[in-house]
């Protein structure tokens, strides 16, 4: 998020970010609320097929449980 804010502060036109980013005040950045309901976004998880670590397996199990 800080990278995106830096890009906007540096001259990028705009970005859509979650509302809690307002807490990260940056000179040259103006925050505006969206007038309509927030869009629904599809989020995906990606991984390397050759990574078989237990930690990754546990993480993916949590992600899968949240996706239903």
GUDOSE-562905 format. One record per residue: residue number from 1; residue in three letters; chain; x, y, z of N, C-alpha, C, O, CB in turn. Coordinates in Angstrom, 3 decimals, padded with zeros to 6 digits. Glycine has a CB too. Example, Ala and Ser with C-alpha at 12.3 -4.5 7.8 and 13.67 -1.06 7.14 Angstrom:
<nodes>
<1 ALA A <013.190 -005.690 007.800> <012.300 -004.500 007.800> <013.200 -003.300 007.800> <014.236 -003.319 008.465> <011.308 -004.473 009.046>>
<2 SER A <012.850 -002.250 007.080> <013.670 -001.060 007.140> <012.900 000.030 007.870> <013.409 001.138 008.039> <014.084 -000.598 005.725>>
</nodes>
This chain:
<nodes>
<1 UNK A <000.809 -001.187 000.000> <000.000 000.000 000.000> <000.862 001.265 000.000> <000.536 002.251 -000.661> <-000.926 -000.010 001.193>>
<2 UNK A <001.959 001.222 000.747> <002.805 002.411 000.788> <003.441 002.687 -000.569> <003.661 003.844 -000.926> <003.889 002.253 001.851>>
<3 UNK A <003.737 001.638 -001.322> <004.293 001.828 -002.660> <003.278 002.502 -003.566> <003.618 003.417 -004.316> <004.732 000.485 -003.261>>
<4 UNK A <002.031 002.052 -003.498> <000.974 002.645 -004.326> <000.778 004.102 -003.938> <000.639 004.963 -004.807> <-000.358 001.860 -004.177>>
<5 UNK A <000.765 004.387 -002.631> <000.619 005.777 -002.190> <001.781 006.635 -002.686> <001.581 007.790 -003.065> <000.530 005.847 -000.657>>
<6 UNK A <002.984 006.082 -002.687> <004.139 006.823 -003.190> <003.997 007.120 -004.679> <004.358 008.206 -005.134> <005.428 006.039 -002.933>>
<7 UNK A <003.475 006.165 -005.432> <003.246 006.391 -006.864> <002.230 007.501 -007.087> <002.413 008.349 -007.960> <002.768 005.101 -007.543>>
<8 UNK A <001.167 007.497 -006.305> <000.151 008.552 -006.435> <000.753 009.897 -006.042> <000.566 010.893 -006.741> <-001.095 008.236 -005.555>>
<9 UNK A <001.472 009.926 -004.925> <002.101 011.173 -004.491> <003.096 011.680 -005.525> <003.303 012.887 -005.651> <002.800 010.976 -003.148>>
<10 UNK A <003.711 010.763 -006.265> <004.693 011.130 -007.280> <004.116 011.511 -008.618> <004.854 011.892 -009.527> <005.623 010.026 -007.474>>
<11 UNK A <002.783 011.414 -008.758> <002.181 011.874 -010.001> <001.287 010.880 -010.707> <000.654 011.237 -011.700> <003.232 012.274 -010.914>>
<12 UNK A <001.207 009.629 -010.230> <000.245 008.702 -010.835> <-001.151 009.286 -010.630> <-001.398 009.955 -009.627> <000.358 007.254 -010.208>>
<13 UNK A <-002.045 009.047 -011.548> <-003.345 009.708 -011.529> <-004.171 009.313 -010.314> <-004.608 010.187 -009.565> <-004.109 009.386 -012.792>>
<14 UNK A <-004.402 008.000 -010.095> <-005.221 007.568 -008.968> <-005.025 006.089 -008.720> <-004.412 005.378 -009.516> <-006.701 007.876 -009.217>>
<15 UNK A <-005.561 005.643 -007.596> <-005.575 004.222 -007.276> <-006.782 003.946 -006.398> <-007.203 004.810 -005.628> <-004.255 003.783 -006.571>>
<16 UNK A <-007.338 002.755 -006.507> <-008.407 002.314 -005.622> <-007.768 001.485 -004.509> <-007.091 000.492 -004.774> <-009.502 001.490 -006.401>>
<17 UNK A <-007.988 001.899 -003.276> <-007.391 001.238 -002.123> <-008.435 001.053 -001.030> <-009.462 001.732 -001.042> <-006.192 002.045 -001.592>>
<18 UNK A <-008.192 000.146 -000.084> <-009.128 -000.007 001.025> <-009.146 001.254 001.897> <-008.157 001.984 001.961> <-008.757 -001.238 001.873>>
<19 UNK A <-010.262 001.499 002.557> <-010.452 002.724 003.333> <-009.436 002.884 004.457> <-009.109 004.012 004.825> <-011.839 002.749 003.909>>
<20 UNK A <-008.931 001.786 005.010> <-008.000 001.921 006.131> <-006.665 002.537 005.721> <-005.854 002.862 006.589> <-007.758 000.571 006.759>>
<21 UNK A <-006.417 002.704 004.435> <-005.189 003.336 003.966> <-005.177 004.818 004.326> <-004.116 005.442 004.331> <-005.034 003.154 002.448>>
<22 UNK A <-006.327 005.381 004.624> <-006.387 006.791 005.035> <-005.474 007.075 006.215> <-005.011 008.203 006.384> <-007.816 007.179 005.391>>
<23 UNK A <-005.211 006.067 007.030> <-004.332 006.241 008.190> <-002.892 006.509 007.771> <-002.102 007.003 008.576> <-004.388 005.007 009.084>>
<24 UNK A <-002.538 006.198 006.541> <-001.188 006.424 006.022> <-001.164 007.763 005.286> <-001.218 007.799 004.057> <-000.742 005.258 005.075>>
<25 UNK A <-001.085 008.830 006.015> <-001.122 010.164 005.412> <000.134 010.405 004.586> <001.249 010.143 005.037> <-001.265 011.250 006.497>>
<26 UNK A <-000.061 010.908 003.372> <001.040 011.227 002.466> <000.827 012.612 001.887> <-000.283 012.946 001.475> <001.157 010.175 001.335>>
<27 UNK A <001.866 013.415 001.850> <001.802 014.727 001.221> <001.503 014.551 -000.257> <002.137 013.738 -000.930> <003.122 015.512 001.427>>
<28 UNK A <000.545 015.304 -000.763> <000.198 015.244 -002.175> <-000.863 014.215 -002.513> <-001.217 014.065 -003.683> <001.408 014.961 -002.965>>
<29 UNK A <-001.383 013.498 -001.516> <-002.412 012.488 -001.755> <-003.725 012.973 -001.163> <-003.776 013.405 -000.011> <-002.007 011.114 -001.146>>
<30 UNK A <-004.786 012.901 -001.958> <-006.129 013.266 -001.503> <-006.977 012.004 -001.508> <-007.012 011.275 -002.500> <-006.767 014.384 -002.410>>
<31 UNK A <-007.657 011.750 -000.402> <-008.520 010.574 -000.286> <-009.965 010.975 -000.564> <-010.430 012.010 -000.086> <-008.391 009.926 001.122>>
<32 UNK A <-010.661 010.166 -001.324> <-012.069 010.392 -001.622> <-012.816 009.078 -001.434> <-012.354 008.027 -001.877> <-012.262 010.948 -003.068>>
<33 UNK A <-013.978 009.141 -000.772> <-014.819 007.958 -000.634> <-015.537 007.685 -001.950> <-015.847 008.611 -002.698> <-015.837 008.137 000.516>>
<34 UNK A <-015.798 006.417 -002.227> <-016.611 006.058 -003.388> <-018.072 006.290 -003.036> <-018.510 005.992 -001.924> <-016.366 004.573 -003.821>>
<35 UNK A <-018.816 006.822 -003.988> <-020.221 007.132 -003.737> <-021.078 005.867 -003.711> <-022.099 005.827 -003.024> <-020.745 008.096 -004.799>>
<36 UNK A <-020.687 004.870 -004.426> <-021.458 003.632 -004.521> <-020.882 002.581 -003.593> <-019.867 002.804 -002.933> <-021.480 003.111 -005.965>>
<37 UNK A <-021.544 001.429 -003.550> <-021.031 000.315 -002.776> <-019.678 -000.120 -003.320> <-019.407 000.007 -004.514> <-022.020 -000.857 -002.792>>
<38 UNK A <-018.844 -000.626 -002.446> <-017.528 -001.100 -002.866> <-017.668 -002.272 -003.830> <-018.556 -003.109 -003.667> <-016.686 -001.511 -001.646>>
<39 UNK A <-016.803 -002.335 -004.827> <-016.873 -003.449 -005.765> <-016.460 -004.762 -005.095> <-015.669 -004.771 -004.152> <-015.984 -003.174 -006.982>>
<40 UNK A <-017.003 -005.850 -005.593> <-016.602 -007.180 -005.128> <-015.446 -007.631 -005.999> <-015.542 -007.623 -007.226> <-017.797 -008.208 -005.184>>
<41 UNK A <-014.367 -008.020 -005.371> <-013.180 -008.419 -006.113> <-012.889 -009.891 -005.889> <-013.041 -010.403 -004.780> <-011.974 -007.569 -005.707>>
<42 UNK A <-012.478 -010.554 -006.930> <-012.042 -011.934 -006.809> <-010.578 -011.931 -006.393> <-009.757 -011.241 -006.997> <-012.250 -012.716 -008.143>>
<43 UNK A <-010.258 -012.690 -005.375> <-008.886 -012.791 -004.888> <-008.425 -014.231 -005.079> <-009.173 -015.167 -004.796> <-008.777 -012.353 -003.383>>
<44 UNK A <-007.215 -014.408 -005.550> <-006.689 -015.747 -005.781> <-005.375 -015.919 -005.022> <-004.685 -014.947 -004.713> <-006.486 -016.005 -007.296>>
<45 UNK A <-005.050 -017.156 -004.735> <-003.760 -017.505 -004.145> <-003.000 -018.330 -005.175> <-003.569 -019.218 -005.809> <-003.931 -018.293 -002.787>>
<46 UNK A <-001.736 -018.039 -005.336> <-000.906 -018.796 -006.270> <000.313 -019.336 -005.533> <000.769 -018.759 -004.545> <-000.475 -017.913 -007.475>>
<47 UNK A <000.827 -020.448 -006.030> <002.008 -021.050 -005.414> <002.787 -021.804 -006.468> <002.280 -022.099 -007.550> <001.616 -021.989 -004.249>>
<48 UNK A <004.020 -022.110 -006.137> <004.849 -022.942 -007.008> <004.400 -024.384 -006.835> <004.139 -024.819 -005.713> <006.379 -022.779 -006.681>>
<49 UNK A <004.308 -025.123 -007.918> <003.850 -026.515 -007.841> <004.877 -027.432 -007.197> <004.529 -028.530 -006.762> <003.515 -027.027 -009.225>>
<50 UNK A <006.131 -027.011 -007.127> <007.161 -027.862 -006.535> <007.432 -027.551 -005.062> <008.371 -028.100 -004.485> <008.437 -027.723 -007.317>>
<51 UNK A <006.628 -026.682 -004.442> <006.798 -026.364 -003.026> <005.831 -027.226 -002.222> <004.616 -027.070 -002.338> <006.557 -024.840 -002.751>>
<52 UNK A <006.360 -028.125 -001.414> <005.533 -029.060 -000.650> <005.701 -028.867 000.859> <005.534 -029.818 001.622> <005.880 -030.496 -001.031>>
<53 UNK A <006.027 -027.652 001.294> <006.264 -027.416 002.715> <004.972 -027.539 003.523> <003.883 -027.255 003.024> <006.884 -026.033 002.925>>
<54 UNK A <005.112 -027.965 004.769> <003.959 -028.109 005.665> <003.324 -026.749 005.943> <002.101 -026.637 006.030> <004.380 -028.782 006.992>>
<55 UNK A <004.145 -025.731 006.081> <003.617 -024.384 006.347> <002.741 -023.927 005.191> <001.649 -023.401 005.405> <004.769 -023.375 006.576>>
<56 UNK A <003.219 -024.128 003.967> <002.422 -023.759 002.796> <001.132 -024.563 002.760> <000.070 -024.012 002.468> <003.221 -023.979 001.500>>
<57 UNK A <001.206 -025.850 003.051> <000.002 -026.679 003.068> <-001.021 -026.183 004.067> <-002.215 -026.145 003.771> <000.360 -028.109 003.379>>
<58 UNK A <-000.558 -025.797 005.263> <-001.469 -025.258 006.280> <-002.082 -023.941 005.834> <-003.275 -023.703 006.024> <-000.736 -025.065 007.607>>
<59 UNK A <-001.255 -023.083 005.237> <-001.767 -021.805 004.740> <-002.834 -022.014 003.678> <-003.886 -021.375 003.714> <-000.629 -020.958 004.175>>
<60 UNK A <-002.564 -022.912 002.730> <-003.535 -023.168 001.667> <-004.820 -023.786 002.217> <-005.900 -023.528 001.685> <-002.927 -024.088 000.609>>
<61 UNK A <-004.722 -024.595 003.272> <-005.923 -025.147 003.889> <-006.775 -024.038 004.495> <-008.002 -024.076 004.403> <-005.551 -026.178 004.963>>
<62 UNK A <-006.130 -023.050 005.113> <-006.878 -021.916 005.670> <-007.520 -021.116 004.553> <-008.686 -020.734 004.655> <-005.958 -021.010 006.515>>
<63 UNK A <-006.770 -020.857 003.482> <-007.315 -020.102 002.342> <-008.518 -020.848 001.760> <-009.545 -020.236 001.466> <-006.222 -019.884 001.243>>
<64 UNK A <-008.397 -022.142 001.597> <-009.506 -022.929 001.042> <-010.721 -022.883 001.960> <-011.853 -022.797 001.483> <-009.073 -024.386 000.817>>
<65 UNK A <-010.503 -022.940 003.264> <-011.643 -022.907 004.200> <-012.358 -021.568 004.165> <-013.557 -021.500 004.432> <-011.172 -023.200 005.627>>
<66 UNK A <-011.642 -020.506 003.840> <-012.247 -019.186 003.762> <-012.958 -018.939 002.440> <-013.748 -018.002 002.320> <-011.200 -018.137 003.974>>
<67 UNK A <-012.681 -019.766 001.461> <-013.233 -019.531 000.131> <-014.603 -020.151 -000.082> <-015.196 -019.989 -001.148> <-012.295 -020.056 -000.897>>
<68 UNK A <-015.106 -020.850 000.906> <-016.404 -021.498 000.717> <-017.521 -020.717 001.357> <-018.679 -021.129 001.288> <-016.381 -022.894 001.276>>
</nodes>
